[in-house]
Amino acid sequence: MPISLPVSIQTLVLGNNKNKTIYYPQVFLRNNQPLQHSINQDISRKTQQLINQQMADAPSTLVEMLGYYEIKNNQRDVLSFTFSNYAYFYQAAHGMTYINSLTYDLQKQKSCTLKDLFKPNSHYVERLSRLIKEQIKQRDIPVINEFKEIAPNQDFYIADKSLVIYFQLYELAPYAFGFPMFPISVYDIQDIIDENGPLGRMAENN
């Protein structure tokens, strides 16, 4: 497999007043302007989606909003980001944070859903859910309601040789627990991943 170079990424800032600062990435693909444009459009949409989500149920005046991102993977033609947005409203008990993510297979020039990472008819929902149930028990995570299974389009990102499934605040565990994150080694699911997809490339040892 030819060596693939990391994507060039620059941080931009969106801030229209002193109490709102949003950091977000812009990618640069030297030889693929259409894909570069598509990814940057997706990033703008995700960033705005989080802002809209915070403002949709705004209980009072916005005191502070901070948005930022993390590069979770930028190797082997797999690009994966998380985007976070924290907002605090006047007299609220506490601030609220939302997270979303984007993952790209640069070889196939497309964004990836969770389903795209696995072979057809692989029953990935059941398999991942079983591994998450084991982690909930092992890590003694306090769940709000009994966990049954993930959604077919559950939130995720890729970090090196792990698929990380995550849940929003209040979705699985109490607010005080934070964001429940479940790293799953690619080697634990190697029999069901698409060998020609992002997780397949992560599992290669070369």
C-alpha positions, 0 to 999 in steps of 0.5 A, a space after each residue: 500500500 503506498 504511503 498516504 500523507 496526512 491531510 493539511 488542516 488549518 484552524 479557523 475562528 468563527 466569532 461575532 461577539 465576545 461571548 461566542 468563539 467557535 474553532 473549526 478546521 479547514 482541510 486542504 487536499 492538494 490534488 482534489 479540489 472537489 473533495 476538499 470543497 465537499 469536506 469543508 462544506 460538511 464541516 461548516 454544516 456540522 459546526 452550524 448544526 451544533 450552534 443551532 442545537 444549542 440555540 433551539 431550546 435556549 432558556 434565556 440569554 446566552 452567556 458563553 458559547 465555545 466550540 472546538 474540534 479534535 482531529 481523531 485520525 489523520 493517517 492511511 487516508 482516513 480522516 476523523 474529527 469530533 466537534 464540540 459545542 459548550 453553551 451556558 445560558 443566564 441562570 442555568 444550573 449548568 452549561 450544556 455540551 453537544 458533540 458530533 463527528 465526521 469520518 472520511 474515507 479519502 480513497 473512496 472520496 466519501 464520508 462514512 456512516 457506521 454501516 459503511 465500515 462493515 461488510 454487508 449483512 454483518 449484524 454490526 449493531 448486535 456485535 457492537 452492542 454486545 461489546 458495549 454491554 460488556 464495557 458498561 459492566 466492566 467499567 461499572 458505568 451508571 446507566 439511566 436506563 438499561 442499555 439494549 443496543 446502539 442505533 444503526 447510525 450511532 455516533 462514532 469516530 475512528 482513532 488509530 486502531 480503535 472504533 469509538 462509539 459515543 453517546 450524548 450527555 443524558 443519552 445513556 448515563 447521568 450528566 455528571 458522568 460526562 460523555 460515555 465513550 466506548 473504544 473498540 479495537 479493530 482486532 475485536 471486530 476484524 471478521 466483520 469490518 470491510 477490509 477495503 474500508 477505513 477500519 480495514 486499513 487501520 487494522 493493517 500492520 504495515 
